[in-house]
Amino acid sequence: MKNSVKATLFVPLIAIGSTAMAQKAEMVKMVKVADKNKVDIVIGNKLFTSFLYPDSLEKPVLYPVHAANGTIVTRGFPIDPKPGDPTDHPHHIGIWFNFENLNGLDFWNNSYAIKKEKKSAYGWVKTDRILQTTSGAKGVLAYHANWTNQANDVLLEETTRLEFSGTATRRIIDRVTTLKAVTQCVFNDSKDGLLGLRLAHELQIPSKVDQKFTDNKGNVTIVKGGDDKVPTGSYLTSEGKMGDAAWGTRGTWCKVFGKMGADSISITIFDHPENFNYPTYWHARGYGLFAANPLGQKAFTNGEPKGLTLQKGESVTFRYRIVIDNGTKTPDAKQLNVIAKAYTAKK
């Protein structure tokens, strides 16, 4: 089928602006942590992120994620809560990849918070093999995982390659994920998917609406609208949609940006034209969920559903680039379009 496995595409990032051009690529070191389901990714002698894959998380994640200046740009809760961290959606951990409705199973919302008697409605993504860890000017981590039900029956096999690189003010993740159906797999059009990232508190959009948060002990906190002074964030899409207006719209890239300490920080996700239903819809929420989901057309627009069906043995591949910048200012739309062009160019 059209989206079957293809050769992995990685294109070097074109530097933008005189400062970026002067910056050198920093060395990437992959460090397996003994006796733990964990691989640390170190760029320029600084921890960038860790690949965590214990089954207890219900999926593999990159957590926490740092900008090049060391600032953690992902939420701490539920693994390592920071003071004032929102405690909603305990399944939002770092950066992850899964989906809300595959053959009726909810992979997206599964977490420790789901009661035992309800677990049968939820799927797990279980990493069983690390295929590659390579250090160098670009670091590579590849792994194999199974998407299973609670009885451990495998629906999908996942093979993912993550490529990491960076400079003094930038971090880059190139992700290529191939999903191969072990049985017929139906991705039913749903809101929650596919590539997800949970933002640090500072990168949320300031809100005037009361917000309700539940922590990992079931305690509920209500934050009155306008009382939360920490958030400084906003979104910008390739189509010019800003702030909350970005949600449910399509675009080749979407950027979240805000102030964290003295620096401006941005995280931009780039879609790839070889992906299903390109350009993707942005499930970009003001409260801190930032996701690319090409499989939620009806959910976002109330139009025709756009799900995906794989017959046994068929596969589909998804490609994304994530770019994290810090400095006195972050890339503007023109500069992001240059990055998008470089990312999607054919070799």
N, C-alpha and C positions, 0 to 999 in steps of 0.2 A: 504494500500500500504506500501511498505518497509519503507518509511520515515514518517509514521503516528506518532501521538503523542505517546511518550514513557515516562517512569518515568524519572523525572529530575535527571541528574547525576552531583553530585558535589563531587570532591575528594580533600582532603586537600593537599595543596602544600607542597612538600618535600623541606626542606631548603637545601641550597647548600653552602658548604664551612664552615669553623669554625666560621667566623663572622656571617653569616646568621643563623647558628644553635644557636648562643648565643642570637639572637634577639627574643624578645617576640612579640606576636601578640598584636596590639594596638586595643583598643575598638573603635567600629564604632557607630556613632550616626546619626540617620535619623531625619532631622528637616524639617517639613512642614512649608513653608513660608505663613503666613496668607494673604489671598486676592490675592495671585499670583499663577499661574500654575507653581509651583516650589517646589522642595524638595532638600535641601542641604544634602550632604553626608560628614560628618566630621569624620576623622580618627585621633586618638591620639590628639584631641583638635585642629586639623588643618583642614581647608576646603580642601577636596579632589576634589570634583566636585559638580555641581548642575544638577539635572534633570529638564530640561525646556520643557514644553509641551503646550505653547500657539499655537493655530491654525495658527497664523501669521507667524510662522517659517516653516510651511508646513510639519513639522515632529517633533517628540520628539528628543531631543539631550541631551548629557552630555556635559556641557560647563560651565566655562573653566575647564580644567583638569590639576591638579598639580602633580608634583612628590612629594615624601615624604619630600624633603627639602624645599618645597614651590614654586619651580620654575614652572611656567605655561608652559606646553609642547604643548599646542594647540594654533593655530593662534587666535588673538583677533578679527580681522575683520570677519564679518561685525558688530557684536554686540558691541564690545569694542575695536576698533582699537588701536594698539600700534604704536608708531613712526616707520616708515619704513616697516610696515606690507604690504605684497603683497595684492592687492585688486582684484585679479582674482577670478572667480568661487564663487560668493556670496552665493551659496547653500552649500558650504563646511563650516560646523559649528561644532566644537568640535568632538564628536563621534556620529554617526547616523547609521541607518539601513533602506535601501530602495533599489529601483531598477529602471533602466532606461526604461524598456519596458515590462510592464504588460498589456496585452490586448491592446497594442498600446499606452498606456498612460505612460508618462515619470514622474515618481515619483522622480527620482534622481536630476534632474536639476531644479526643481521648486523652485522659490524664489520670493522676492519682485521685482526682476529685470525683470521678465517676463511681457510683456505688456498685458493689459486686453484683447485685441482682440485675443491673442494667448493662453490664459490660458486654454481653453477647451482641449488642447492637453496634459495637465499636471494633475497628481494625487496628492492628499494630504494624509498624514497619520495623523489622528485626534485622539488624546488620549482622551477617554471619562471617564475612571475610573482608579483610583489608587486602586489596589487590596490589597496591603500589604506594610507596612513599619515597619521593625523590627530592633531594635538596638541590639548590643551585640558584642561578639568577631568577628562575621561576621554580616554585615548589609545586609538586604534584601529589595529590592524594586521590586514590581510586578505591572504591569499595563496592561490595555486592550486598544487597539486602533483599529480604522477602517481605512482601505485603501479605499479611495473613489475617485470618479470623481468629477468634478466641480459642478455637480447637486446634490452632496451628496449621490449618489447611492453607496452602499457598495459592493466592490468586494471581499475583504478579511477581516477577523477578525484576529487581532494579539494579542497574549498573550505573554508577555515577563517577565522573572524573571532575575533580576540583583543582583548578590551577590558581596559584597565589603569586602575586607580585606586588611591588611597591617602591615608592621613593620617599624622600624626607617628609612629604606632605600628602601622600596618597597611598591608599591600599586598594587592591583590585582582586576580585574573585571572579573567575570564569567557570561556570558550571555547565556540564553536559550530562543530562540524565536520560537514560534509555529504560523504558518500561516494556517488558515482554510478558504477554499474557500466557499463563499456565492453563487457564480455563477461559471461557468467554468473559470478558470484562467490559462492563458498561459504566462509564463515567456519566452519571446523570447530571444535567445542568444544575449547578448549585453555587451559592454565593461564596463559600469558604474554600479557597484553594489559591494557588497551587504552590507557588514560591512565596513563603511568608517570612516576615521580619518584625520583631517587636521592638519598638524604639524606646530609648531612654526617656525618662520623664520630661527632660528639657526640650525634647524634639516633638512633643505633642503640640497640637494647636490649642492656644488659649481658649477656654470654653466659658460661656455664661450659663450653661445648663448644669443642674445638679447631677453629680455622678455617684454611682453606687459601686463600691468595691468589696469583694469577698476574699479573705485571705485563705491560706492553706489549712487553717483551723476552723473555717466556717464563720469567722467573725466578719460582720458587715460594717462598713464605714461609709457614711454619706459626706461627700465634699460639696458644699454649696457652690453654685455657679458664681464665678468671679473671685472666689476665695483662693483658688490655686494660682499662685503667682509664679510658679516654676516654669511652666511651658512657654516656649518662645518660637515654636515651629510653624511651618507652612509647607504646602506642596506646590510644585509647578510641573506641568506635563509638557510634552513636546507640542501639544496642540494649544498651549497657552492657558489651560485651566489652572486656577489657583486655589489654594486652601481647600475647604470642604467641597468645593465645586469639582475637584479632581475625581472624587469617588464615582465609580461606575462608568467612567468615560474611557475611551480608547486612546492609546498613544504608543509611540515607539520607545519612549522613555518617560520616567517620572522621577522627580527629585524631591526629597524632603530636606529642609534646611532650617537652621536655627543657631542660637548662640549657646555654647557650653563653655563656661568660664570666660577666658579672654578671647577665645577663638570662635570663628564661624565654622560650623560643621555642616557637611551635606552628605547624603547617601543617595545615589542615583542607581536605579535598576533599568537596564537596557534589555528590551525584547529583541528577538532575532527573527528575521523574515522566514526562516525555515520552520518556525514553530507553528503548531496547529492554531488556526483562527487568529493569525497575526493581523493587525497589532492587538496586543492583549488588552483586557479591561483591567483597570486599577482599582483594587479593593483597598483604598487608601483612606483610613479612618483618622479623624482628629484625635482620638484617644490613644493612638500609638500603634495600631496595626497597619503595616505597610506590605501589601501583597500584590503579586501579578497573577491574574486568574483568567485564562482564555476560555474557561469552561463554565462561565456563569452569565452568558448572554441574556437569558430570560430573567435571571435574578437581578441583573443590573438595569435592564432596559424595559422589562415587562413585554419583551418582544418574543420572537421565535426562539425556542431552546436551541442550544448549540452544544450538545453533549458529544461524547466520543465512544465508539464501540470498537474493541479489539477482539477479533476471533482468536481462538487458541493458536499460539505460535506467532501471532502478529506482534509488532512492536511499534512504539512511537518514541521520538526523541525530542527533548526540550532543552533549549540553550538559553542561558541568561548571563549577563555580566552585571556585577555590582561594583560600583566605584565609590569610595569613601574619601572625601577631601576635608582638609582643615587648613585654616590660614586667616588672613585678614579679610578675605572674601572667597567665595566659592564659585565654581564655573557657572557662567551664564548660559542661556539657551543656545547661543551661537557656538560656544565652545563644546557644549554637550552634543550638539549635532555633528561636530567634527569627530568626537569620540564614537558616536553611533555609526558614522560612516566607516571609520576604521574597523570597528568591531564586525560589521556585517559585510565588509568587502571580501570578495573571493580572492584566494591566493592564486 
